[in-house]
Amino acid sequence: MSAKLIVYPPDEQGRRWVRYDSVAIGVAHRPSDIRVFLADAGLENAKDVDVTDPDFVEWRGAGPEAWDPSP
């Protein structure tokens, strides 16, 4: 199964684009933003989502600990 959630590398301001089921759902500044976007997209129990689960989330360029701007 491929990940349903894709988090792109941080940009020059440290923001990370987020897609869920192939739809852009927001630009995150921190991991908690991702849960808010998922709730807004209608995912039940979004507050309990494990953003480190590789079966659900694909972190591109850097993992969940990276929120600093790109060099």
GILINMO-V49869 format. One record per residue. N is the residue number from 0. RES is the residue in one small letter. D_LAST is the distance of its C-alpha to the last C-alpha in Angstrom with 2 decimals. Layout:
n=(N | N)
res=(RES | RES)
d_last=(D_LAST | D_LAST)
This chain:
n=(0 | 1 | 2 | 3 | 4 | 5 | 6 | 7 | 8 | 9 | 10 | 11 | 12 | 13 | 14 | 15 | 16 | 17 | 18 | 19 | 20 | 21 | 22 | 23 | 24 | 25 | 26 | 27 | 28 | 29 | 30 | 31 | 32 | 33 | 34 | 35 | 36 | 37 | 38 | 39 | 40 | 41 | 42 | 43 | 44 | 45 | 46 | 47 | 48 | 49 | 50 | 51 | 52 | 53 | 54 | 55 | 56 | 57 | 58 | 59 | 60 | 61 | 62 | 63 | 64 | 65 | 66 | 67 | 68 | 69 | 70)
res=(m | s | a | k | l | i | v | y | p | p | d | e | q | g | r | r | w | v | r | y | d | s | v | a | i | g | v | a | h | r | p | s | d | i | r | v | f | l | a | d | a | g | l | e | n | a | k | d | v | d | v | t | d | p | d | f | v | e | w | r | g | a | g | p | e | a | w | d | p | s | p)
d_last=(32.45 | 29.02 | 26.83 | 27.79 | 24.57 | 21.17 | 17.95 | 14.99 | 11.30 | 9.58 | 8.77 | 7.23 | 10.07 | 10.02 | 12.95 | 14.16 | 16.93 | 20.02 | 22.96 | 26.33 | 29.03 | 27.15 | 27.02 | 24.02 | 24.87 | 22.11 | 18.61 | 18.11 | 16.58 | 18.14 | 20.35 | 23.51 | 22.61 | 22.99 | 26.53 | 27.41 | 26.38 | 28.46 | 31.39 | 31.22 | 31.29 | 34.49 | 33.56 | 36.16 | 35.09 | 31.45 | 31.16 | 32.03 | 29.54 | 27.81 | 24.18 | 23.84 | 26.71 | 25.57 | 28.73 | 27.66 | 23.84 | 21.41 | 17.86 | 15.61 | 12.36 | 12.67 | 15.80 | 17.31 | 15.89 | 12.20 | 11.82 | 8.87 | 6.41 | 3.82 | 0.00)
